[in-house]
Amino acid sequence: MATRVLITGGAGYLGSVLTPALLANGFEVRVLDSFLFRQSSLLDCCADPKFSVTRGDCRDEATMKKALDGVDIVIPLAAIVGAPACKLDAIAATSTNLDAIKLLLTLRSKQQRIIYPTTNSGYGIGEKGKPCTEESPLRPISLYGTTKTEAEKAVLDSGNAATFRLATVFGMSPRMRTDLLVNDFVYRAFNDKAVVIFEGHMKRNYIHIRDVARAFLHVIANFDRMQGQAYNVGLSDANLSKLELCAAIREFVPGFVFLEAPIGEDPDKRDYIVSNDKIERTGFKPQHSLAMGIQELLKGYTIIRNNTYGNV
């Protein structure tokens, strides 16, 4: 019998790529999603008999009990994602990102494995020139980072689990987000041919959405030796400042102008570089470069002509 996977938030930006990837690899996939953004991103999965879907809220105990029944692996993607969205509704952010995870941990059986994606924004502001490893102190500077970091600790403490500290994700998805940094800057380059940058020296790491899906498949296949630990998941050659990112985009958008504002500041103060050596030592290597993602996004933005795809 096929391994059964529950994905909460499975119709979101990441879930809309991960769900078909799991189905293509022979898993049975049950999605629980509130369809907050009225997305139709999983319609292509409906013909697959291994796919099932429930409209519901991961914070509701009865809903979660039913969703967990009979599954082998739980991937809790449901979250209010990003610092701006969490700031917009702090109650929803805390109840979804943290309280719902605590509820899940009380309801699941100890035999049910959990693979939990958190964020490397938990590192906050790193030491200049020193990559953040999984042993680096977690110093989140936003409600988003705080709730995800606390949830990660609860998941790892509960046992039979592994977690991913994801870099900033980029790439096209059936439930697109244009508010993620690479996606946003490519969108502006494509449509406006210009962007004004605040605090352009600030660095962070990036990862393609399809490589994130591949990382989940990798940990499922290697769970026995990877469980109980957190793993940074990002492109080791993409620890870039905002100015460096714009320069990479300009390689594919001639005439793209980017200027650093002499005054003003970015409310997002994250600034760090990340080491992904730990997961790479387990045999995982990303397949999608930043350049490939930029070219993909430019094709996608030829199709998408409005900005209704962000979380805020």
Secondary structure, DSSP 4 states (H G I P E B T S, - for coil): -PPEEEEETTTSTTHHHHHHHHHHTT-EEEEEE--TT---TTGGGTT-TTEEEEE--TT-HHHHHHHHTT-SEEEE-----SHHHHHHTHHHHHIIIIIHHHHHHHHS-TTSEEEEEEEGGGG-B--TT--B-TTSPP---SHHHHHHHHHHHHHHHHSSEEEEEE-EEES--SS--S-SHHHHHHHHHHHTSEEEESSTT-EEEEEEHHHHHHHHHHHHHTHHHHTT-EEEES-TT-EEEHHHHHHHHHTTSTT-EEEE-SS---S---B--B--HHHHTTT------HHHHHHHHHHHHHH--SS--S--
